[in-house]
Amino acid sequence: MRTRWLWVKQNWKRLPHPIRWVVVATVGGALVIVGLTGLVLPVIPGIPLMLAGFALLASEFAWAEVLLNRTKHHVTRAVNKVRKKK
């Protein structure tokens, strides 16, 4: 399994940009939509799926990278606040 992942990771940038763009937009967008659904339905873990979708989208889109960095900043601040109260 690890060798397949390494092969994908090494050859991902060799794909033409439009193909990478479509694959990232489709899979990342699907993860975000399923994550949004998971915020309403108790069965699906919404927030982790949304973060995974934005992380994937951030590999090709600047707006998603900005949104992901802002989210990481807010999560770090919230975790630090919780740790200080203990």
TORBAVO-408219 format. One record per atom (N, C-alpha, C, O): residue number from 1; residue in one letter; atom name; x, y, z. Coordinates in Angstrom, 3 decimals, always signed. Atoms other than C-alpha are relative to their C-alpha. Example, Ala and Ser with C-alpha at 12.3 -4.5 7.8 and 13.67 -1.06 7.14 Angstrom:
2
R/seq/type/atom/X/Y/Z
R/1/A/N/+0.890/-1.190/+0.000
R/1/A/CA/+12.300/-4.500/+7.800
R/1/A/C/+0.900/+1.200/+0.000
R/1/A/O/+1.936/+1.181/+0.665
R/2/S/N/-0.820/-1.190/-0.060
R/2/S/CA/+13.670/-1.060/+7.140
R/2/S/C/-0.770/+1.090/+0.730
R/2/S/O/-0.261/+2.198/+0.899
This chain:
86
R/seq/type/atom/X/Y/Z
R/1/M/N/+0.833/-1.194/+0.000
R/1/M/CA/+0.000/+0.000/+0.000
R/1/M/C/+0.876/+1.256/+0.000
R/1/M/O/+0.596/+2.226/-0.704
R/2/R/N/-0.875/-1.166/-0.079
R/2/R/CA/+2.814/+2.381/+0.883
R/2/R/C/+0.688/+0.280/-1.326
R/2/R/O/+0.870/+1.440/-1.694
R/3/T/N/-0.675/-0.221/+1.274
R/3/T/CA/+4.556/+1.846/-2.433
R/3/T/C/-0.940/+0.632/-1.019
R/3/T/O/-0.515/+1.459/-1.826
R/4/R/N/+0.972/-0.639/+0.903
R/4/R/CA/+1.387/+2.738/-4.324
R/4/R/C/-0.156/+1.468/+0.330
R/4/R/O/-0.196/+2.311/-0.567
R/5/W/N/+0.158/-1.401/-0.393
R/5/W/CA/+0.983/+5.919/-2.315
R/5/W/C/+1.209/+0.824/-0.440
R/5/W/O/+1.063/+1.947/-0.923
R/6/L/N/-1.210/-0.703/+0.423
R/6/L/CA/+4.596/+6.876/-3.006
R/6/L/C/+0.006/+0.210/-1.509
R/6/L/O/+0.446/+1.256/-1.986
R/7/W/N/+0.070/-0.142/+1.444
R/7/W/CA/+4.050/+6.248/-6.711
R/7/W/C/-0.946/+1.135/-0.384
R/7/W/O/-0.627/+1.951/-1.249
R/8/V/N/+0.968/-1.068/+0.278
R/8/V/CA/+0.977/+8.499/-6.731
R/8/V/C/+0.591/+1.350/+0.375
R/8/V/O/+0.471/+2.315/-0.379
R/9/K/N/-0.570/-1.259/-0.467
R/9/K/CA/+2.771/+11.179/-4.733
R/9/K/C/+1.100/+0.502/-0.935
R/9/K/O/+1.186/+1.701/-1.197
R/10/Q/N/-1.092/-0.392/+0.874
R/10/Q/CA/+5.793/+11.179/-7.040
R/10/Q/C/-0.488/+0.395/-1.392
R/10/Q/O/+0.096/+1.283/-2.014
R/11/N/N/+0.462/-0.240/+1.356
R/11/N/CA/+3.794/+11.178/-10.286
R/11/N/C/-1.162/+0.986/-0.095
R/11/N/O/-1.602/+1.309/-1.198
R/12/W/N/+1.144/-0.910/+0.000
R/12/W/CA/+0.989/+13.552/-9.255
R/12/W/C/+0.307/+1.280/-0.770
R/12/W/O/-0.523/+1.740/-1.555
R/13/K/N/-0.352/-1.262/+0.665
R/13/K/CA/+2.806/+16.664/-10.481
R/13/K/C/+0.300/-0.188/-1.485
R/13/K/O/+0.361/+0.792/-2.227
R/14/R/N/-0.244/+0.259/+1.421
R/14/R/CA/+3.535/+14.997/-13.821
R/14/R/C/-1.276/+0.078/-0.833
R/14/R/O/-1.216/+0.264/-2.048
R/15/L/N/+1.269/-0.096/+0.738
R/15/L/CA/-0.152/+15.029/-14.746
R/15/L/C/-0.175/+1.406/-0.544
R/15/L/O/+0.279/+2.368/+0.076
R/16/P/N/+0.284/-1.351/+0.505
R/16/P/CA/-1.258/+17.923/-16.940
R/16/P/C/-0.869/+0.780/+0.983
R/16/P/O/-1.724/+0.209/+1.659
R/17/H/N/+0.691/-0.841/-0.975
R/17/H/CA/-2.591/+20.840/-14.912
R/17/H/C/-1.521/-0.099/-0.083
R/17/H/O/-2.159/-0.201/+0.965
R/18/P/N/+1.465/+0.090/+0.019
R/18/P/CA/-6.201/+20.676/-16.202
R/18/P/C/-0.541/-1.293/+0.601
R/18/P/O/-1.595/-1.288/+1.238
R/19/I/N/+0.465/+1.270/-0.571
R/19/I/CA/-6.494/+17.009/-15.228
R/19/I/C/+0.118/+0.036/+1.516
R/19/I/O/-0.808/-0.368/+2.218
R/20/R/N/-0.160/-0.140/-1.462
R/20/R/CA/-5.078/+17.668/-11.734
R/20/R/C/-1.080/+0.902/+0.572
R/20/R/O/-1.669/+0.604/+1.611
R/21/W/N/+0.974/-0.979/-0.465
R/21/W/CA/-7.385/+20.653/-11.386
R/21/W/C/-1.382/-0.626/+0.122
R/21/W/O/-2.068/-0.430/+1.125
R/22/V/N/+1.332/+0.627/-0.006
R/22/V/CA/-10.509/+18.651/-12.269
R/22/V/C/-0.092/-1.061/+1.095
R/22/V/O/-1.099/-1.140/+1.798
R/23/V/N/+0.025/+1.047/-1.026
R/23/V/CA/-9.576/+15.725/-9.998
R/23/V/C/-0.056/+0.620/+1.389
R/23/V/O/-0.848/+0.190/+2.227
R/24/V/N/-0.016/-0.651/-1.317
R/24/V/CA/-8.789/+17.995/-7.041
R/24/V/C/-1.328/+0.703/+0.270
R/24/V/O/-1.862/+0.606/+1.375
R/25/A/N/+1.267/-0.710/-0.190
R/25/A/CA/-11.916/+20.109/-7.565
R/25/A/C/-1.142/-0.977/+0.267
R/25/A/O/-2.002/-0.712/+1.107
R/26/T/N/+1.084/+0.974/-0.173
R/26/T/CA/-14.154/+17.046/-7.825
R/26/T/C/+0.076/-0.701/+1.351
R/26/T/O/-0.908/-0.739/+2.089
R/27/V/N/-0.136/+0.755/-1.254
R/27/V/CA/-12.787/+15.041/-4.900
R/27/V/C/-0.063/+0.936/+1.207
R/27/V/O/-0.737/+0.633/+2.192
R/28/G/N/+0.036/-0.954/-1.111
R/28/G/CA/-12.188/+18.063/-2.655
R/28/G/C/-1.384/+0.590/+0.211
R/28/G/O/-1.842/+0.723/+1.346
R/29/G/N/+1.365/-0.523/-0.112
R/29/G/CA/-15.600/+19.528/-3.421
R/29/G/C/-0.963/-1.024/+0.567
R/29/G/O/-1.843/-0.685/+1.359
R/30/A/N/+0.858/+1.063/-0.543
R/30/A/CA/-17.256/+16.188/-2.714
R/30/A/C/+0.229/-0.175/+1.498
R/30/A/O/-0.724/-0.361/+2.254
R/31/L/N/-0.287/+0.116/-1.435
R/31/L/CA/-15.486/+15.954/+0.650
R/31/L/C/-0.611/+1.150/+0.790
R/31/L/O/-1.138/+0.946/+1.884
R/32/V/N/+0.580/-1.158/-0.694
R/32/V/CA/-16.607/+19.462/+1.585
R/32/V/C/-1.514/-0.141/+0.072
R/32/V/O/-2.107/+0.144/+1.112
R/33/I/N/+1.463/+0.156/+0.000
R/33/I/CA/-20.217/+18.735/+0.579
R/33/I/C/-0.442/-1.088/+0.972
R/33/I/O/-1.417/-0.917/+1.704
R/34/V/N/+0.332/+1.064/-0.959
R/34/V/CA/-20.264/+15.460/+2.514
R/34/V/C/+0.244/+0.488/+1.422
R/34/V/O/-0.508/+0.141/+2.333
R/35/G/N/-0.268/-0.570/-1.319
R/35/G/CA/-18.710/+17.318/+5.455
R/35/G/C/-1.100/+0.947/+0.450
R/35/G/O/-1.493/+0.936/+1.616
R/36/L/N/+1.118/-0.883/-0.337
R/36/L/CA/-21.428/+19.969/+5.323
R/36/L/C/-1.238/-0.800/+0.356
R/36/L/O/-1.986/-0.432/+1.262
R/37/T/N/+1.120/+0.884/-0.331
R/37/T/CA/-24.001/+17.191/+5.296
R/37/T/C/+0.216/-0.614/+1.380
R/37/T/O/-0.729/-0.801/+2.146
R/38/G/N/-0.317/+0.595/-1.294
R/38/G/CA/-22.219/+15.675/+8.270
R/38/G/C/-0.213/+0.941/+1.170
R/38/G/O/-0.346/+0.492/+2.309
R/39/L/N/+0.301/-0.934/-1.088
R/39/L/CA/-22.766/+18.857/+10.261
R/39/L/C/-1.452/-0.121/+0.446
R/39/L/O/-1.790/+0.205/+1.584
R/40/V/N/+1.429/+0.141/-0.311
R/40/V/CA/-26.500/+18.125/+10.116
R/40/V/C/-0.315/-1.421/+0.460
R/40/V/O/-1.075/-1.621/+1.408
R/41/L/N/+0.262/+1.397/-0.345
R/41/L/CA/-26.488/+14.323/+10.243
R/41/L/C/+0.991/-0.483/+1.054
R/41/L/O/+2.188/-0.220/+0.935
R/42/P/N/-0.904/+0.419/-1.076
R/42/P/CA/-25.063/+12.730/+13.390
R/42/P/C/+0.905/-1.180/-0.365
R/42/P/O/+1.843/-1.477/+0.374
R/43/V/N/-0.752/+1.201/+0.349
R/43/V/CA/-23.662/+9.683/+11.574
R/43/V/C/+1.338/+0.335/-0.665
R/43/V/O/+2.312/-0.399/-0.496
R/44/I/N/-1.176/-0.356/+0.790
R/44/I/CA/-21.095/+11.471/+9.370
R/44/I/C/+0.846/+1.008/+0.771
R/44/I/O/+0.307/+1.999/+1.263
R/45/P/N/-0.867/-0.983/-0.665
R/45/P/CA/-18.059/+13.238/+10.926
R/45/P/C/+0.241/+1.204/-0.920
R/45/P/O/+1.104/+1.150/-1.797
R/46/G/N/-0.011/-1.128/+0.909
R/46/G/CA/-18.546/+16.627/+9.290
R/46/G/C/+1.270/+0.820/-0.022
R/46/G/O/+1.815/+1.087/-1.093
R/47/I/N/-1.150/-0.904/-0.053
R/47/I/CA/-15.650/+18.750/+10.468
R/47/I/C/+1.270/-0.650/-0.552
R/47/I/O/+1.966/-0.005/-1.337
R/48/P/N/-1.206/+0.597/+0.600
R/48/P/CA/-12.832/+16.264/+9.679
R/48/P/C/-0.092/-0.142/-1.523
R/48/P/O/+0.903/+0.044/-2.224
R/49/L/N/+0.147/+0.123/+1.449
R/49/L/CA/-14.249/+15.673/+6.201
R/49/L/C/+0.134/+1.350/-0.692
R/49/L/O/+0.716/+1.441/-1.774
R/50/M/N/-0.147/-1.332/+0.584
R/50/M/CA/-14.501/+19.397/+5.541
R/50/M/C/+1.463/+0.433/-0.002
R/50/M/O/+1.944/+0.995/-0.985
R/51/L/N/-1.421/-0.350/-0.061
R/51/L/CA/-10.915/+19.923/+6.690
R/51/L/C/+0.807/-0.776/-1.038
R/51/L/O/+1.708/-0.220/-1.666
R/52/A/N/-0.697/+0.796/+1.017
R/52/A/CA/-9.729/+17.082/+4.455
R/52/A/C/-0.285/+0.542/-1.399
R/52/A/O/+0.608/+0.595/-2.244
R/53/G/N/+0.352/-0.570/+1.293
R/53/G/CA/-11.610/+18.595/+1.524
R/53/G/C/+0.724/+1.304/-0.261
R/53/G/O/+1.237/+1.521/-1.359
R/54/F/N/-0.713/-1.264/+0.172
R/54/F/CA/-10.124/+22.037/+2.093
R/54/F/C/+1.502/-0.212/-0.144
R/54/F/O/+2.162/+0.523/-0.878
R/55/A/N/-1.426/+0.296/+0.149
R/55/A/CA/-6.648/+20.533/+2.493
R/55/A/C/+0.306/-0.474/-1.418
R/55/A/O/+1.324/-0.096/-1.998
R/56/L/N/-0.185/+0.456/+1.375
R/56/L/CA/-7.026/+18.788/-0.847
R/56/L/C/-0.170/+1.154/-0.987
R/56/L/O/+0.615/+1.293/-1.925
R/57/L/N/+0.221/-1.152/+0.882
R/57/L/CA/-8.430/+21.912/-2.507
R/57/L/C/+1.155/+0.997/+0.086
R/57/L/O/+1.473/+1.668/-0.895
R/58/A/N/-1.104/-0.951/-0.180
R/58/A/CA/-5.549/+23.955/-1.073
R/58/A/C/+1.227/-0.382/-0.811
R/58/A/O/+2.107/+0.451/-1.024
R/59/S/N/-1.142/+0.397/+0.818
R/59/S/CA/-3.106/+21.936/-3.155
R/59/S/C/-0.042/+0.623/-1.391
R/59/S/O/+0.987/+0.678/-2.065
R/60/E/N/+0.124/-0.586/+1.333
R/60/E/CA/-4.443/+23.618/-6.329
R/60/E/C/-0.609/+1.398/-0.010
R/60/E/O/-0.441/+2.124/-0.989
R/61/F/N/+0.723/-1.267/-0.010
R/61/F/CA/-6.476/+26.682/-5.269
R/61/F/C/+0.497/+0.889/+1.138
R/61/F/O/+0.599/+0.444/+2.281
R/62/A/N/-0.524/-0.931/-1.000
R/62/A/CA/-5.150/+29.751/-3.446
R/62/A/C/-1.061/+0.359/+1.035
R/62/A/O/-0.749/+0.482/+2.219
R/63/W/N/+1.049/-0.381/-0.946
R/63/W/CA/-8.515/+30.661/-1.899
R/63/W/C/-0.209/-1.087/+1.061
R/63/W/O/-0.499/-0.776/+2.216
R/64/A/N/+0.158/+1.087/-0.962
R/64/A/CA/-8.739/+27.236/-0.258
R/64/A/C/+1.173/-0.046/+0.969
R/64/A/O/+1.008/-0.405/+2.135
R/65/E/N/-1.169/-0.044/-0.883
R/65/E/CA/-5.212/+27.597/+1.112
R/65/E/C/-0.157/+1.086/+1.058
R/65/E/O/+0.180/+0.880/+2.224
R/66/V/N/+0.245/-1.086/-0.957
R/66/V/CA/-6.125/+30.925/+2.715
R/66/V/C/-1.037/-0.434/+1.027
R/66/V/O/-0.861/-0.205/+2.223
R/67/L/N/+1.061/+0.468/-0.904
R/67/L/CA/-9.297/+29.403/+4.188
R/67/L/C/+0.527/-1.078/+0.951
R/67/L/O/+0.182/-1.085/+2.133
R/68/L/N/-0.566/+1.051/-0.842
R/68/L/CA/-7.385/+26.379/+5.477
R/68/L/C/+0.941/+0.579/+1.052
R/68/L/O/+0.903/+0.164/+2.211
R/69/N/N/-0.911/-0.625/-0.965
R/69/N/CA/-4.693/+28.535/+7.104
R/69/N/C/-0.764/+0.773/+1.066
R/69/N/O/-0.390/+0.738/+2.238
R/70/R/N/+0.827/-0.725/-0.963
R/70/R/CA/-7.338/+30.724/+8.747
R/70/R/C/-0.672/-0.973/+0.967
R/70/R/O/-0.757/-0.702/+2.165
R/71/T/N/+0.635/+1.008/-0.845
R/71/T/CA/-9.119/+27.616/+10.040
R/71/T/C/+1.006/-0.594/+0.978
R/71/T/O/+0.697/-0.773/+2.156
R/72/K/N/-1.042/+0.532/-0.884
R/72/K/CA/-5.864/+26.184/+11.418
R/72/K/C/+0.314/+0.987/+1.120
R/72/K/O/+0.501/+0.586/+2.269
R/73/H/N/-0.290/-1.028/-0.998
R/73/H/CA/-5.202/+29.485/+13.204
R/73/H/C/-1.083/+0.021/+1.077
R/73/H/O/-0.774/+0.058/+2.268
R/74/H/N/+1.096/-0.051/-0.970
R/74/H/CA/-8.644/+29.534/+14.836
R/74/H/C/-0.064/-1.273/+0.847
R/74/H/O/-0.359/-1.206/+2.041
R/75/V/N/+0.010/+1.252/-0.763
R/75/V/CA/-8.449/+25.868/+15.848
R/75/V/C/+1.129/-0.005/+1.024
R/75/V/O/+0.933/-0.443/+2.157
R/76/T/N/-1.128/-0.066/-0.930
R/76/T/CA/-5.019/+26.409/+17.416
R/76/T/C/-0.311/+0.916/+1.175
R/76/T/O/-0.013/+0.585/+2.323
R/77/R/N/+0.378/-0.915/-1.086
R/77/R/CA/-6.310/+29.392/+19.389
R/77/R/C/-1.012/-0.639/+0.932
R/77/R/O/-0.904/-0.499/+2.151
R/78/A/N/+1.020/+0.638/-0.839
R/78/A/CA/-9.325/+27.417/+20.607
R/78/A/C/+0.608/-1.098/+0.861
R/78/A/O/+0.261/-1.224/+2.036
R/79/V/N/-0.649/+1.065/-0.764
R/79/V/CA/-7.171/+24.464/+21.670
R/79/V/C/+0.853/+0.593/+1.115
R/79/V/O/+0.859/+0.072/+2.231
R/80/N/N/-0.815/-0.641/-1.029
R/80/N/CA/-4.791/+26.769/+23.531
R/80/N/C/-0.855/+0.563/+1.122
R/80/N/O/-0.460/+0.490/+2.286
R/81/K/N/+0.906/-0.503/-1.035
R/81/K/CA/-7.710/+28.395/+25.371
R/81/K/C/-0.480/-1.126/+0.897
R/81/K/O/-0.538/-0.975/+2.117
R/82/V/N/+0.479/+1.147/-0.788
R/82/V/CA/-9.012/+24.994/+26.451
R/82/V/C/+1.122/-0.532/+0.887
R/82/V/O/+0.879/-0.889/+2.040
R/83/R/N/-1.130/+0.511/-0.787
R/83/R/CA/-5.549/+23.896/+27.608
R/83/R/C/+0.340/+0.933/+1.160
R/83/R/O/+0.738/+0.461/+2.225
R/84/K/N/-0.296/-0.954/-1.079
R/84/K/CA/-5.059/+27.088/+29.668
R/84/K/C/-0.994/-0.114/+1.140
R/84/K/O/-0.631/+0.117/+2.293
R/85/K/N/+1.029/+0.082/-1.049
R/85/K/CA/-8.322/+26.541/+31.565
R/85/K/C/+0.187/-1.221/+0.889
R/85/K/O/-0.337/-1.246/+2.003
R/86/K/N/-0.179/+1.216/-0.818
R/86/K/CA/-7.238/+23.111/+32.821
R/86/K/C/+1.007/+0.184/+1.078
R/86/K/O/+1.267/-0.742/+1.845
